[in-house]
Amino acid sequence: MSALDSYRLPARADRADFFTRIMDAVTLWHDARQTRRTLARFSDRELSDIGLSRDDLDRIGR
């Protein structure tokens, strides 16, 4: 029975790691989306003050 249990552990670990990586990717995507959305509300002057332009917004988080 212990051989069977040791066989199953890596599969569970792989699945957990897989879902963790998916959740990390979704979290990064969501954070970048929120950042782009917030920056899109800035005026051109405000973007210029922080060293960005409207064209830069498309490249953030991609």
QUILIN-V45135 format. One record per residue. N is the residue number from 0. RES is the residue in three letters. SS is DSSP state (alpha for helix, beta for strand, coil for the rest). PHI is phi in radians with two decimals (none if undefined). BURIAL is + if it has 24 or more other C-alpha atoms within 12 Angstrom, else -. Layout:
<<N	RES	SS	PHI	BURIAL> <N	RES	SS	PHI	BURIAL>>
//
This chain:
<<0	MET	coil	none	-> <1	SER	alpha	-1.17	-> <2	ALA	alpha	-1.12	-> <3	LEU	alpha	-1.18	-> <4	ASP	alpha	-1.11	-> <5	SER	alpha	-1.20	-> <6	TYR	alpha	-1.25	-> <7	ARG	alpha	-1.39	-> <8	LEU	alpha	-1.02	-> <9	PRO	alpha	-1.06	-> <10	ALA	alpha	-1.11	-> <11	ARG	alpha	-1.14	-> <12	ALA	alpha	-1.12	-> <13	ASP	alpha	-1.12	-> <14	ARG	alpha	-1.13	-> <15	ALA	alpha	-1.10	-> <16	ASP	alpha	-1.12	-> <17	PHE	alpha	-1.05	-> <18	PHE	alpha	-1.20	-> <19	THR	alpha	-1.11	-> <20	ARG	alpha	-1.14	-> <21	ILE	alpha	-1.13	-> <22	MET	alpha	-1.11	-> <23	ASP	alpha	-1.08	-> <24	ALA	alpha	-1.13	-> <25	VAL	alpha	-1.13	-> <26	THR	alpha	-1.11	-> <27	LEU	alpha	-1.10	-> <28	TRP	alpha	-1.08	-> <29	HIS	alpha	-1.14	-> <30	ASP	alpha	-1.09	-> <31	ALA	alpha	-1.14	-> <32	ARG	alpha	-1.10	-> <33	GLN	alpha	-1.13	-> <34	THR	alpha	-1.11	-> <35	ARG	alpha	-1.07	+> <36	ARG	alpha	-1.13	-> <37	THR	alpha	-1.14	-> <38	LEU	alpha	-1.15	+> <39	ALA	alpha	-1.14	-> <40	ARG	coil	-1.37	-> <41	PHE	coil	-1.25	-> <42	SER	coil	-1.33	-> <43	ASP	alpha	-1.04	-> <44	ARG	alpha	-1.12	-> <45	GLU	alpha	-1.12	-> <46	LEU	alpha	-1.10	-> <47	SER	alpha	-1.09	-> <48	ASP	alpha	-1.07	-> <49	ILE	coil	-1.76	-> <50	GLY	coil	1.42	-> <51	LEU	coil	-2.16	-> <52	SER	coil	-2.22	-> <53	ARG	alpha	-1.04	-> <54	ASP	alpha	-1.11	-> <55	ASP	alpha	-1.19	-> <56	LEU	alpha	-1.09	+> <57	ASP	coil	-1.18	-> <58	ARG	coil	-1.57	-> <59	ILE	coil	-1.24	-> <60	GLY	coil	1.31	-> <61	ARG	coil	-2.09	->>
//
